[in-house]
């Protein structure tokens, strides 16, 4: 039996494609709802919720509820990270925290409840990646021995030096937490990070950046603060600073934001305990003080992982990069309390074209269906990142001679403006992105070589499920307008459903960009297509020559993680008659970290085929008769 995911053997060199950060319009808000006794309410529906952004009600476009993982129908993996801040915790606090964590692991770890162990002692260390194996997790806690916190200068005799040292330590901690949040971005669904620390000082701008990175990664912080003792909870029983209002379900005492890229909280450096509070509330979690019943306090966090609702909406306002927005969630049921992240900030990106003449002109041409002067080719496969939410990987091939250069200060400069909009059937906007890419070349010889080739462009954005139309326009001068459009159908999906993602065509691959964390994500905004130790580069062109290499990438979502097989059947593109049956082969089981997603890489033997128009039918088979099928068209030239 063939091993389809293991057919890529050689690494081909390829320059990194220029990519820009995502400017996604879909906002996801996880909300927990409890009754007067603190029990989570599990029978709410989409119509029971209302969401406001900046005081204006928004239409909820996606909705799901994370049910109890013990339920037979639920195959969703839940992810939680136990983070030990050894740099500030005293040895006795570390021991107390690890003993409580051991009890928590015994009560919570399991096949659908995956836990990771992370430490900080001036730098980030992943001691144990996500696993449901309680023995391995407890061994990891025991292997990571308690250490003394870093010495602090005498505040009476050296206040300035002490504050500088505390500020430096706080920056190191924020950098580590930001790296962690970015590192788990590819792990599907919601990630809970239980931060056990004595606190750290934080610059408001850096803290705000961490909150934004965490919210984009769907990472929620729960702060267990050891520095203030049993009174840390502000008088709330059990030491809980909940950040929620029992009367109206709105967040209280949470992140305060101004209209543009404001820091979380006031303009001065946040004190150690306040930084942890702001981090928890800014991401939708809560704070716990050190209590005598720390295992019981941690159990409250564990319970919350299976009792939250995920709401998604597309803001009714136009994008405003750098702007911060308040969020409010209410439930139409009396006696309930609701917790949620109370704000989010749009990504600040120097290359975003918001409100520029070039942006407005491109959008106007798209709306008017203007005839393009330049032809481009595009592929836009999708891959699920959460229930009914997908990441779209846009790849385009733009003729190099369509990018116009001018000579400035002895060099040849070009600017390529790009805008993409995913339209709903009624003409509304489901998602959008925009870029401004700069190209600088040394001489005319280089510009001639650039014009003779195609320019490879990549972009990723998130979108809710639905039947959409993706339109992308670009230009580098008034007479170089180009556009391309494609249907984008993202079916409804839940993690309990066996499913095959969209399919990406590829002609090239190389070694993965950077090692990243043990979570196999790295801090890059772009999520690479990784399979069998190599990174496939999605192609915007579905035309192949017989001398080309041809690959297909897909992701299989299998809640049972059973053995998988795949069948490739080549069809005539027009008649759909079978041209060749390649048979069935096994898929190498290398799930993405922390989830039930298995990447799949297939080789298409184009050298042995006659030139023509084809459709490749890819069918994945799982346990118990589960199967899912996708088809993708391609052209083969001599």
C-alpha positions, -999 to 999 in steps of 0.1 A, spaced: 0 0 0 14 34 -10 22 61 16 8 92 -1 20 117 25 56 104 23 62 108 -15 81 141 -12 118 132 -8 140 161 -20 140 197 -8 140 223 -36 154 258 -29 128 286 -33 129 322 -22 104 332 4 72 346 -11 64 381 0 34 380 23 15 405 44 -4 401 76 -40 392 75 -67 419 79 -96 396 86 -130 410 92 -145 381 111 -145 387 149 -148 357 172 -161 362 207 -161 333 232 -187 337 259 -194 318 291 -229 320 306 -237 309 342 -268 310 364 -270 324 399 -253 293 414 -223 296 390 -234 266 369 -228 269 332 -259 272 311 -258 248 282 -291 251 263 -288 285 248 -292 291 210 -280 317 186 -312 337 190 -306 340 228 -275 362 222 -269 398 212 -235 413 204 -226 450 202 -195 467 188 -189 502 200 -226 504 210 -240 492 177 -256 458 175 -240 433 151 -255 404 132 -241 370 146 -229 350 116 -214 320 133 -225 302 165 -214 270 183 -213 256 218 -185 236 233 -203 207 248 -190 183 275 -161 163 259 -174 132 275 -205 133 253 -202 106 226 -211 129 198 -184 155 206 -150 150 190 -137 185 197 -103 187 212 -99 211 241 -65 227 247 -51 240 280 -15 252 288 -2 252 324 24 280 325 48 282 354 66 315 359 97 302 377 113 336 374 90 351 400 74 322 420 91 313 453 101 277 457 73 270 481 48 286 457 62 266 428 58 234 448 22 244 457 14 252 421 28 219 408 10 198 433 -23 216 424 -15 211 387 -10 174 393 -44 171 408 -58 191 380 -42 168 354 -56 138 371 -91 152 370 -90 167 335 -65 151 311 -80 128 285 -83 120 248 -103 151 241 -88 173 268 -52 180 259 -28 198 282 7 212 277 34 222 303 53 254 297 79 272 319 95 306 320 128 313 337 140 343 316 130 324 285 101 303 272 104 265 274 78 239 262 84 210 286 55 189 273 35 195 241 -2 189 241 -12 154 252 -40 137 271 -16 113 288 -18 122 325 14 102 333 35 120 308 21 154 320 29 146 356 63 134 347 69 167 329 59 186 360 83 165 381 111 168 356 109 206 356 123 212 391 114 243 411 141 270 410 146 302 430 133 334 415 158 359 401 172 382 429 158 416 431 177 447 443 169 463 477 142 488 469 152 511 498 187 516 486 185 511 448 150 519 437 159 531 403 180 500 395 153 478 409 126 494 388 148 490 357 154 454 364 117 448 370 108 465 337 134 444 318 120 412 334 85 423 325 95 428 289 111 394 288 79 379 302 57 397 277 79 386 248 76 350 260 38 352 264 35 368 229 57 340 215 35 314 232 3 330 219 16 332 184 29 297 186 -5 282 194 -23 301 166 -23 271 144 -37 248 171 -74 247 162 -101 262 184 -99 280 218 -67 277 238 -67 283 276 -34 295 291 -33 292 329 -6 317 340 8 310 375 30 339 385 38 364 412 32 391 386 53 413 363 54 449 353 42 458 318 44 487 294 8 495 283 17 494 246 34 460 249 6 446 270 -19 458 245 1 441 217 1 408 237 -37 410 242 -42 416 204 -19 387 195 -37 364 220 -71 374 207 -61 367 171 -48 333 181 -80 326 201 -59 322 233 -75 330 266 -55 338 297 -65 328 332 -42 344 358 -34 327 390 -16 354 410 6 345 439 19 379 448 -11 395 466 -21 366 488 -56 356 496 -70 391 492 -62 392 455 -97 384 445 -110 418 456 -133 402 482 -150 378 458 -153 343 473 -126 320 461 -104 349 450 -121 353 416 -120 386 398 -146 376 373 -149 407 351 -186 402 347 -218 418 358 -247 396 370 -273 422 361 -265 429 325 -238 404 315 -213 431 306 -176 431 315 -166 453 344 -132 467 353 -118 452 321 -96 466 294 -102 503 287 -95 513 251 -94 545 232 -102 550 196 -68 541 181 -42 516 192 -46 526 228 -28 506 255 -48 484 279 -54 505 309 -38 538 318 -8 554 303 17 545 330 34 511 335 10 486 349 19 471 383 26 434 385 -9 423 397 -27 448 374 -9 435 343 -21 399 350 -56 412 356 -56 432 324 -43 403 304 -70 379 317 -98 404 312 -85 415 278 -87 380 265 -119 368 281 -105 349 311 -105 357 348 -80 360 377 -76 338 407 -57 347 438 -36 321 457 -61 303 478 -58 274 502 -79 254 477 -58 260 446 -68 226 431 -104 236 435 -97 270 420 -80 254 390 -110 231 386 -131 261 379 -109 269 349 -111 233 337 -149 233 339 -151 264 318 -133 247 289 -164 227 281 -190 253 287 -186 283 264 -203 296 234 -184 309 203 -200 338 185 -187 353 153 -197 385 135 -184 407 106 -183 443 118 -207 466 101 -182 494 101 -155 497 74 -120 486 84 -100 511 104 -65 496 110 -52 506 144 -87 514 158 -98 497 190 -134 486 196 -155 477 226 -175 445 226 -206 437 247 -225 405 248 -259 400 264 -281 369 269 -319 371 268 -324 352 300 -328 365 335 -304 357 363 -275 350 341 -239 363 341 -218 365 309 -181 367 305 -163 376 272 -134 397 260 -145 432 261 -124 447 233 -103 441 202 -80 462 182 -77 461 144 -42 452 132 -19 481 126 -1 474 94 20 500 75 12 483 42 -25 484 46 -41 508 21 -71 518 42 -86 551 30 -59 558 5 -69 569 -31 -54 537 -45 -76 516 -22 -107 535 -30 -101 533 -67 -95 496 -66 -126 490 -46 -147 512 -69 -135 492 -99 -143 459 -82 -178 472 -74 -183 483 -110 -170 451 -124 -144 470 -145 -128 451 -173 -92 442 -163 -63 452 -185 -41 426 -168 -50 389 -165 -40 370 -134 -45 334 -121 -57 326 -86 -64 296 -64 -81 300 -30 -84 268 -10 -97 269 26 -88 251 58 -109 250 90 -95 266 121 -127 265 143 -163 254 139 -177 269 107 -147 292 105 -120 288 78 -86 302 68 -85 310 31 -51 307 14 -51 330 -16 -23 324 -42 -20 345 -73 3 345 -103 6 380 -117 25 387 -150 58 404 -141 55 429 -169 22 442 -154 42 457 -125 55 491 -136 89 504 -124 101 540 -122 136 552 -116 141 569 -83 174 578 -67 194 555 -90 172 524 -84 141 510 -101 110 511 -78 76 497 -81 45 496 -58 18 470 -62 -16 477 -46 -39 447 -39 -74 445 -25 -95 414 -19 -131 412 -9 -152 381 -2 -188 390 -10 -220 374 4 -248 364 -19 -266 397 -11 -236 418 -19 -225 423 17 -189 419 27 -178 388 46 -141 395 47 -115 418 31 -78 424 29 -55 450 12 -18 453 7 8 476 -7 39 457 -18 72 475 -26 97 461 -51 132 476 -55 157 466 -82 192 477 -90 192 481 -128 174 477 -161 187 442 -165 169 431 -133 137 448 -143 138 430 -177 143 396 -159 115 405 -135 91 413 -164 98 380 -181 85 360 -151 53 358 -131 50 375 -97 38 350 -70 15 366 -44 1 350 -12 -24 361 13 -44 345 42 -76 356 57 -104 341 79 -140 338 69 -172 322 82 -188 293 64 -211 302 35 -214 306 -3 -192 335 -12 -175 352 -42 -139 362 -38 -128 392 -59 -92 404 -59 -80 435 -78 -45 449 -82 -26 477 -99 9 493 -100 -1 522 -122 -32 538 -137 -30 516 -168 -21 483 -151 -54 474 -135 -60 437 -131 -87 416 -113 -97 380 -108 -127 364 -91 -136 329 -80 -165 312 -61 -156 304 -25 -179 279 -9 -171 270 27 -194 243 40 -206 242 75 -184 221 97 -180 210 134 -150 192 149 -171 161 154 -176 157 116 -152 137 95 -142 161 66 -117 170 39 -106 206 35 -102 225 3 -74 213 -19 -43 234 -28 -22 228 -59 16 232 -57 46 230 -79 73 237 -54 83 230 -18 112 237 5 124 232 41 100 248 66 106 284 75 121 284 110 118 258 137 93 277 157 80 264 190 73 228 198 37 236 188 50 237 153 37 271 144 64 298 150 56 334 154 48 341 117 14 355 107 13 331 77 4 295 84 25 273 62 13 241 44 35 215 62 35 178 54 60 151 60 87 176 70 85 199 40 66 231 32 44 232 1 40 265 -17 5 270 -29 2 278 -66 -21 304 -81 -20 286 -114 -36 253 -122 -17 248 -154 11 223 -154 37 211 -179 46 174 -181 81 184 -169 67 200 -137 63 186 -103 27 185 -92 14 182 -57 -20 184 -39 -23 195 -3 -53 189 19 -62 185 56 -83 157 70 -104 165 101 -109 132 119 -123 133 154 -113 97 160 -78 100 146 -81 65 131 -61 51 102 -68 70 70 -66 60 34 -70 81 2 -80 73 -33 -71 94 -63 -92 91 -94 -84 111 -126 -114 123 -145 -119 140 -178 -127 177 -170 -156 179 -194 -173 145 -193 -162 135 -157 -155 100 -171 -127 81 -154 -93 84 -172 -72 66 -146 -77 52 -111 -46 55 -91 -59 32 -64 -59 36 -26 -29 44 -4 -24 51 33 -20 86 47 9 91 70 -6 98 104 12 130 115 -16 151 131 -11 188 135 -2 197 171 -30 195 196 -58 185 173 -74 160 151 -62 175 118 -40 153 96 -22 171 67 -20 152 35 4 155 6 -3 138 -27 19 136 -58 3 138 -92 24 119 -118 19 144 -146 49 131 -166 30 99 -174 -3 116 -185 -13 129 -219 -19 167 -222 -54 177 -216 -80 191 -191 -85 170 -160 -103 168 -127 -86 150 -98 -111 134 -75 -97 129 -40 -116 107 -16 -105 101 20 -117 71 39 -118 68 77 -130 43 103 -165 30 103 -172 39 67 -165 76 71 -155 93 39 -152 128 23 -145 138 -13 -132 168 -31 -124 176 -67 -99 200 -82 -94 209 -119 -60 213 -136 -47 217 -171 -17 197 -184 3 211 -212 31 193 -232 
